[in-house]
């Protein structure tokens, strides 16, 4: 038996962003062994340099790689990866979101943490896994990529679980801080549920392979189109299990129960990073599978995705009303937004996929800014992220109050913010395919969400503060992220069509 390797399509230049991040991550692990380099200042700057180089190269590649408007073959590395604008667009989303976890180092990891290099390396490795998932051309490559970033996030969620000397036993549990206990809980919950989801996912992939004889996404579409025997029960069961595994990653109902607990217990820098990056990575692969490989089976999977989308929007927005912890509220908000994003997959047209990309780009800006403000105002203990910390913020810091009000209004979908047009384009893509009921129910769900988003605004502008009048520390990095997010939401809200055109040119093959 001989293996024929096609060296002609090994385009290493396209993988420059991933290779730079890998080199940076491993370099930080080695340099961190030396005490002079084991500091947040050095490690964060080195990470920013690596992310910055990768971001610049990704922007350059976006204009060079094949798009749906060209006739070039996007497959590279023997079709294991797909080199297109869709992948590079998601590269940019992941890299921008990673900056939040890096800029947050003015307070986390703490100075007494002995594993600071590991924190930065794991963040970068998680981004690498997400980047490879977005450009996966086979289900095998997708699974390996998904596990790479998942394992990194399991560890990062438990990063606050410090045990002091490390010699404590079960009897010392009561002496641990609240942050330590909840971080342990979030890591265990995320790991166990993630392990089950991964098992379900790989079983679904195996069934699809058994029914079609291929793991390549493009060949899967060809096989289903050309071979009527490929539309069989094994494939249908595989699609169901595959979607169930991915639904866990994007927090779709009924696979969402882990989300609020993990978001609350994880360190806020990791919560903010996960809130967008994991959702974007999973939706990138969902788009490749359902839009690129399974469009001819739409009559089979569409009713299920339709129902899950509606339930997710309604459950997420309704549950968020009753939350008094901002991180839990944003967790349920993220669940609802996953339901909105699924509308673009259900529509299964070019406008729908472009709307998913457009929505994720805007969701990046909204959550990036919102979590930055939550982190700035964060206290200690169980009430660290209580919504009461926003009381009277307009008097303590008008800039932060205005920015938070803008993010909340955009998440709710008020015009003329970018969030309004993100939902508008998604709803229009569904209406074009005859899913008026889905769009109507999405509008109803959006109306429910207005209550808990406006509650934050009311607390900031119409309630007296119970906090001290001490000045609020805003570092340069956090201030830059908030300013960038605010400007992006306003700019896209004023010129939405130009950005939607970019999204249309970035849909997958």
N, C-alpha and C positions, 0 to 999 in steps of 0.2 A: 504494500500500500504506500503510495507516494502522496505527499501534500504539495499542491501547486499554490504558491504564494504569489500574488500579483503585486510586485514592487512598484509598478508604475503609478498606482493610485495612493501611495503612501505620502500624503501631503502633510508634512510635519509643520510647515508654516502655519497652517490652519489651527494647529493645536498649541501654538505659542502661548496663548493666555493660560491654558491649563498647565503647561510645562513650567511657566514662570511661577505660578502659585505653588506647584509641587516643590520646586527648587527653594522657594522662600520658606515654605513650611518646614522642610527637612533642615534647612540652614538654621532656622530659629531653634529647633530642637537641639542641635549641636552647640550653637553659640550660647544657648541658655545654660549649658553646663558650667560655663565660666561665670563667676559671681559678678564681674564687671558688666556683663551683658544681661544679667537676670533682673531686669527692671522694666516696668510698664513703659517708661519713656522710650527706651531703645527698641523694645519689642514692638510697640505700636507703630513707631516711625518706620521700622523695617517692613512691617506688614502693609502699611499704607503705600510704601514704595512699590511693593510687589503687586498690590491691587491696582495701583495707578498705572503701572506698565501694562498689566493685563487689560485694563479698561481702555487704554489708548489703542492697543493692538486690536481689541474687539471692535472698536469704532472704525478703525481702518479696514478690517476684514468685512464689516457689514457692507461696505461699498464694493468689495471685490468678489465676494462669494456668489454662487448662483442664487437666483431668485425665481419665483414662478413666472416672471416676465421673460426669462431667458430659456434657452433650450439646452443648457449645459447639464451634464450628469452630476448630481450632487453627492453620489456615493463615494466614499473613500475608505481605505483600509479593508478592501474586499467586502464592502457594503456593511461593515460592522458599525460605521458611523455615517451620518448624513451631514454634509457640509453645505448649509444654506443660511439665508438671512434669518430664518426662524430661530436657528440655534444661536446665532450671534446676538439677536435681540434679547434672548433670555440670558446670555452671558452678561450683558449690560445690567439687567435687572438684578442678577445674583451679586454682581460685584458692588453695585451701589448699596444694596442692602447689607452687605458685609461691613461696610464702613461704619454702620451704627454700632455693631458689636466691637469694632476696633476703637472708635472715638469714645466709647463709654469707659475706657480704661482709666479715666481720671478718678474713678471710684471702685472699679472692678476689673480684674481681680485685685483683692486687697493686698497690701504690702507684705503681710505675713504669709501669704500663699506661697507654697514651695513649688507649685506647678504652673507658674505663669507662662513659660514657653509653650507648654502643652495647650493652654487655652487658645493662643493665637494659631498654633499649628492645626488644631482641630477645627477652628473656624475656617481656615483656608482649605483644609481637606474637605470639609463639608461643601464648600463652594465648588471645588473641583468635581465632586460626585454629582452635584446638580448640573454642572455644565455638560458633563458627559451624558447624563440622562436626557437632557434636552436635544442632544445630537445623536442619540442611539438609533442605529439602523436595524438592530436585531433585538429580540426580546432578551437574549442572553446578556448583551451589553447593557441593556436597560436594567436588568436585575442587579448586576454587579455594581453599576453606578448608584442605584437606589440604596443598596446596602452600605456603600461607602459613606454616603452622607448621613444615613440613618444612624449608623453606629457612632459616628462623630457626635451627632446630636444627643444620643442617649447619654453619652459621657458629659457633654456640656450642660445638660439639664440638671445633673447632679453636682455641678461644680461648686455650689455653696455648701455642700455637705462636708464641712471641715470637722474633724474629730479631735482637735487640739493636738495632743501628743501622739494620737494614733493607738494608744494602749487601752482606751476605754472599752468596757464590756457592755452587755445588754442592760446591766443595772444602772449604768450612767446615762441612759437615754434621756432621763428627765433633766439632766444638766445641760443638754444641748440647746442651742438657740432655736428660735422659731424658724429662722431662715434655713438653718441646717436640716431640721426635721422635714420641712416642706420640700426642700430640694431633693432630699433622699426619696421622699414619696413620689415626686414628679418623675424622677429618673426611673424608679422601679415600674411605675405605671406605664410610662412611655415605652420602656424596654419590653415588658411583657406583652402589651397590646400590639406593639410593633412587630414582635417576633411572630405572633399569631397572624398578623396581616401579611407578613412576608411569606409565611408558609402557604397561605391561601393564594397569594399572588403567583408564586412559582408553580403551584398545582394548576392554576388556570392556564399559565403559559404552557405547561406540559400537555394539557388536554388540547389546546389549540394546535400544538405541534403534532399530536397524535392524529388529529382530524384533518390536517392540511399537509403535513410533511415538510414544513418550513418554519423557521423562526424569524426570517427576514420580513420586515414590515411591508416593503414594496412587493415582494414575491407573494406575500399573504394575500394582498389585494388581487394580484394576477390569478392566483390559484382559485380564489373564490369566484372570480369573474369567468374563468375559462373551464373550471371543473365543477359541474353541478353537484358532484358527490362530496365536495368540500363543505357544503352547507348541511352539516349533520349535527346530531345531538352532542357529540363530543365538543365541537366548536362552540355551540351555544352555551354549554356548561362552562367551557373555558373562558368565554367572554364574561360570563356572570362572575366567576371567581376572580378573574383579572381585574374587573372593575371594582369588586369588593375590596381587594387589596389596595388599589389606588384611592378608593373613596376614604379609606382610613387616613391616608396622608393629607388629604384636603379637607378632612373633617366634615364629610357629608353624613347626614342623618341616614341610617341609625348607627353610623360608625364614628360618632362625634364625642362620646361621653368622656374620653380621655382629655379633651382639649382644655376645658376651663381649669381643671386641677393642675395639669402640666404647665399651662400658661402662668397660673398664679404662683406655683412653687418654684419654677425655674428662675434663674437670675434674669432680671429685666432685659439686659443686653441680648441674651439668648432668646427670650420670649419675642422681642421685637424682630430679631433676625428670622426666627422660625415663622412668624405670622405671615410673612410675604414669601420668603424664599422657598419653603417647602411646598406651599400652595402653587407657586409658579412652576416649580420643577415637576410636580405631579401632573399639573394641567398641560404642561408641554408634552408629556408622554401620552396623556389621554387624547390630546389633539392629534398626535401622530397616529395613534391606533384607530380611533373612531372616525376621524376625517380622512386619514390617508390609507388605512387598510381595510376598514369595515363599512364603507358607505353603502355597499349593496345589501348589507344586512340591517339597514336602518329600521326597517319595519319590525325587526325582532327586538333590538335594544332600545329604540326610541321611547316606547311607552314606559319602560322602567326608569330611564333617565328623566323623563318628563315628571313622573311622580316623585322621584327622589329630589329633583330640583325644587318642586313646590313645597314639599314637606320640610326640606332644609331651610328654605327662606323663612317659612312661618315659624318653625321651632326656634331657629336662631334668634330672630328678632323678638319673639315673645319672651323667651327665657332671659334675654338681655335686660328687659324692663325691670326685673326683680333683683338685679345685681347691685351691690353696694361697693364692690371692689372693682376698680377701673380695669385691671388686667383681666378679670373674669368677664366684665362687660365687653371688652374688646375681643375676648375669645369667642363669645357668642356672636358678636358682630362679624367676626371672621367666618364663623359657620354659615351665617346668612349670606355673606358675600360669595362663599363657595357655591351656594345655590344659584346666585345670580350668574356666576361664571358658567355654570352648567347649561344655562340657556343657550349660549353660543355653540356648545357641543350638540345640543338637541337640534338646533337649526341646521347644522351640518352643511353650511354653505360658506362661500368665501367671506361674506360679510360677517357671518357668525364667528369664524376663526379670527378674523381681523379684530372683531370687537373684544374677543377674549384677550388678545395681545394688548389692545388699547386699554382695556379695563385693568389688567395687571400692572401696566406701567403707571396708571393713575393711582391704583391701590398701593403701589410702592410708595409714592409720594405722601399719600394720606397717612399711612401707618408709620412711615419713617418719622414724620413730624410729630404725630400723636404720641408714639412711644418715647420719643426724645423728651417731650415735655413731661410725660409720666415719670420718666427716669430722673429728670431734674428735680421734680417735686417729691420724689420718693423719700419716705422716712424709714423707720425701723420697726420691726415687730409685725404683729398680725394686721395692724392698721396702716401699714406702710403705704399701701396704695388705695386707701379709702377715697371715695369720691368727695368726702368732706374736705380733703386737702385742696380742692379747687375753689373752696368758698373765698370770695373776695379777692380772687387772683387779679382782677382788673385794676385794683388799687395797689396791690403789692408789685405787680409787673404787668403793665398794660400791653407790652409787646407779646409776652407769652400768652396772655388772655386772648388777644386778637388772633394769634396764630392758631391756638387751640380751637377757637370758635370757627375759624376757617376750615380746619380739618374736620370738625364735627359736622358742619354744614355740607361739606363735600361728601362725607361718608353717608349722610342722609339723602343726598341727591338734590340739593337745592341749586337752582340756577342763580348766577351764571358760573358756578364752580365747575371744575373738570369732572367731579363725580356725577353731576347731572348728565353730561354728555356720554359718560361711560355707560350709564344705565340706558340712556336713550338709544345708543347704537345697538346694544344687546337686544332691547325690546323690539326695535325695528327689524333686526335680522330674523327674529322669531315670527313676527307678523308677516314678513315676506314669504315664509314657508307655510303660512296658514295656522300658526299656533297663537291665535289671538287670546285664547283662554289663558295660556301660559304667561303672556305679557300682562294680562289683566291681573292675574294673581300676584305677579311680581310687583306691580304697582301697589296693590293692597299691602303686601309685605313691607314695601318701602314706607308706606304711610304709618305702619306700626312702629318702624324704627325711629321715626321722628321724635317720639317721646323721650327715649333714653339719650339720644344725641343732644336734644335741646336742654335736657336736665343739666348737663355739664355746663352749657352756656348760661343757664339761669343761675347756677351756683356761683359762677365766676363774676357775674355782673349784678346780681340782685340779692346776694346773701353776704352777711358780714363774716369776715375771716375769724376763725378760732386759732389760727396759727400766729406765731410771733411775727413781728414786722421786720425781722432781719432780712437783709438783702439776699436774693436768690442767686446762687452761683451758676452762671452759664459759661461753660468753657468755649473756647474758639471752635472746637470741632462740633459740639452740639449746636451752637449758634449757627454755624454754617449749614448744618443739615436742616435745621428748622427754616432758615431763610431760603435755602434751595427748594424745599418742599412747598413752602408758601408761594414762592414765585412760579413754580411749575404748575401748581393748581390754578392760579390766576391766569397764567399765560395760555395753558391748554383750554381753559374755560372760554377765553376770548377767541382763540384760533383753533377750534377743535378739528376742523376739516383737514388742515395740513398734517396734523399728527395722525389722523385716521388714514390718510393717504399713505403715510409711512408704514402703518400697521398692515394695510392691504398689500403692500409690496413685500411684507415679511411673513406671509402665511406659509405653512409647510407645503412641500411637494406632495 
